[in-house]
């Protein structure tokens, strides 16, 4: 059944301090790969296995394979180990219905009743959420938001997502679509068309492709400005970052503008849930101070006095490679 | 002690169906008057008394007087009646700290430890909130949001406030300043200076004075347009409404623009908490369809597809005169 799956068990030195016999299962489902991990109550990964999403003809087969991986991984755990639930992070996952809706990355028609299928196959409680909400749960349980009851995680990747925690609760909303902050219109007069069909969403400025658009715009508006980006065969947010690190002024300006838009947006977002912190996550956020400095400056310049100098901006606290499965595991309360 | 207070007890016919012996106290504190009411579990007012806020030299004297009014009102209730708590709606009330902060309307220096003072004087649990949050609590318990777990109340008055309920919780935030939606920048290029020191807040477009500013702008931009507003000695949102009802095109256009800004704002706000409904409350909202029609149109035109045709716009469900004390009473869970 799991011939296309590989599994790996390891013990980190940290596990030695982690004596609980209760474990969570965290599953990260992507368009190519699905990863299953057994996670301790302190956020250590005890075992991990992967399989290829597209190798399965139906969601039923796929979830049967995932359940098989859990059983395989559990074999290597000590006697008396108890799994308390399965958390799944997946694109377009609706926490309220337990279904995946219109996920173009996955090879099966929507809606996919993922929660029900996994509950039937494992006999365990199952929670599902989109990537940004799983990231928020992970930061709260294992990461930089430990002990915080009010924060907003913003993920800057192919798109821009958000997970909002207010008064200790991860917000879902009536249809499970709370926290779509990447699609707040931050520039009503923008000519940047979003994949949602609207113009001027935050995502058009702060996603990986938003960064590239900003760089291209700067190159075209400043034909005389020297920049190593001018000679690049293909611009990506990574290549623009590499140029910025080398001191390329136009690349640095690209991230300054990106951070400024994000800071302006967060200045507005603070008025909704009065957060302690924004936690900035995902590929584009790796630009570090190139994006954090202009972001924090724009936040302080644009926010209401009630929030001024009172909101922290933090990078994600979960290790990049494991963040997705740890966040998924954290969905089990 | 309460010589400047008058009290009044009445029974509505509705009370006959309301047999619980548990009652809440709702108190609405304004700059001029404070109103104390005894409220049944079904939202009927059993007795009501008022006093003049400015007649008291200290918050200690003021809260002693309020506690006296509660005792007076309780005398007239049936034997066996139990008061389960006191909810207070007041300007700049911080739900988290229980204090009133920087309320320019009140005659005492801030912060005022209102919750502690009232708890000491009544021996009852006390909850305090600002007017918009109290309105949200009232709509959820007694009004148009009964049975709803996700909605946003927006109050259009001297200012613009909001109370956000998500997943059944009234959002507070880390410092109790969640829901300051009147101070979200909706027009970054605006020349309208807000009392918060920033430009282009929702409040500058949709408060009573925002409506007047829009009308004045239309009058000045259209010098040839006929309008009875041109002859008015003083413009108010009420006089503009009266003109609109008489068919004055410029007055109607004023409310259309107001509704359009509000609908655009709500289109963005939906992305935070994925609400079932917006409930629009306060003086300006009395313009009814003059403001609701353009608001709903702008919402549908500007919101993300996830929320399109799925969010209701409702007027407040609580009777105007009693809304404040009913909302305050509803703060007691």
Boltz contact constraints between the chains, C-beta under 6 A:
constraints:
  - contact:
      token1: [A, 150]
      token2: [B, 173]
      max_distance: 6.0
  - contact:
      token1: [A, 150]
      token2: [B, 174]
      max_distance: 6.0
  - contact:
      token1: [A, 166]
      token2: [B, 171]
      max_distance: 6.0
  - contact:
      token1: [A, 167]
      token2: [B, 172]
      max_distance: 6.0
  - contact:
      token1: [A, 171]
      token2: [B, 166]
      max_distance: 6.0
  - contact:
      token1: [A, 171]
      token2: [B, 273]
      max_distance: 6.0
  - contact:
      token1: [A, 172]
      token2: [B, 167]
      max_distance: 6.0
  - contact:
      token1: [A, 173]
      token2: [B, 150]
      max_distance: 6.0
  - contact:
      token1: [A, 173]
      token2: [B, 273]
      max_distance: 6.0
  - contact:
      token1: [A, 173]
      token2: [B, 274]
      max_distance: 6.0
  - contact:
      token1: [A, 174]
      token2: [B, 150]
      max_distance: 6.0
  - contact:
      token1: [A, 174]
      token2: [B, 274]
      max_distance: 6.0
  - contact:
      token1: [A, 174]
      token2: [B, 276]
      max_distance: 6.0
  - contact:
      token1: [A, 175]
      token2: [B, 274]
      max_distance: 6.0
  - contact:
      token1: [A, 177]
      token2: [B, 274]
      max_distance: 6.0
  - contact:
      token1: [A, 177]
      token2: [B, 306]
      max_distance: 6.0
  - contact:
      token1: [A, 178]
      token2: [B, 273]
      max_distance: 6.0
  - contact:
      token1: [A, 178]
      token2: [B, 274]
      max_distance: 6.0
  - contact:
      token1: [A, 180]
      token2: [B, 271]
      max_distance: 6.0
  - contact:
      token1: [A, 183]
      token2: [B, 271]
      max_distance: 6.0
  - contact:
      token1: [A, 183]
      token2: [B, 304]
      max_distance: 6.0
  - contact:
      token1: [A, 184]
      token2: [B, 268]
      max_distance: 6.0
  - contact:
      token1: [A, 184]
      token2: [B, 271]
      max_distance: 6.0
  - contact:
      token1: [A, 185]
      token2: [B, 268]
      max_distance: 6.0
  - contact:
      token1: [A, 196]
      token2: [B, 304]
      max_distance: 6.0
  - contact:
      token1: [A, 268]
      token2: [B, 184]
      max_distance: 6.0
  - contact:
      token1: [A, 268]
      token2: [B, 185]
      max_distance: 6.0
  - contact:
      token1: [A, 271]
      token2: [B, 180]
      max_distance: 6.0
  - contact:
      token1: [A, 271]
      token2: [B, 183]
      max_distance: 6.0
  - contact:
      token1: [A, 271]
      token2: [B, 184]
      max_distance: 6.0
  - contact:
      token1: [A, 272]
      token2: [B, 272]
      max_distance: 6.0
  - contact:
      token1: [A, 273]
      token2: [B, 171]
      max_distance: 6.0
  - contact:
      token1: [A, 273]
      token2: [B, 173]
      max_distance: 6.0
  - contact:
      token1: [A, 273]
      token2: [B, 178]
      max_distance: 6.0
  - contact:
      token1: [A, 274]
      token2: [B, 173]
      max_distance: 6.0
  - contact:
      token1: [A, 274]
      token2: [B, 174]
      max_distance: 6.0
  - contact:
      token1: [A, 274]
      token2: [B, 175]
      max_distance: 6.0
  - contact:
      token1: [A, 274]
      token2: [B, 177]
      max_distance: 6.0
  - contact:
      token1: [A, 274]
      token2: [B, 178]
      max_distance: 6.0
  - contact:
      token1: [A, 276]
      token2: [B, 174]
      max_distance: 6.0
  - contact:
      token1: [A, 304]
      token2: [B, 183]
      max_distance: 6.0
  - contact:
      token1: [A, 304]
      token2: [B, 196]
      max_distance: 6.0
  - contact:
      token1: [A, 306]
      token2: [B, 177]
      max_distance: 6.0
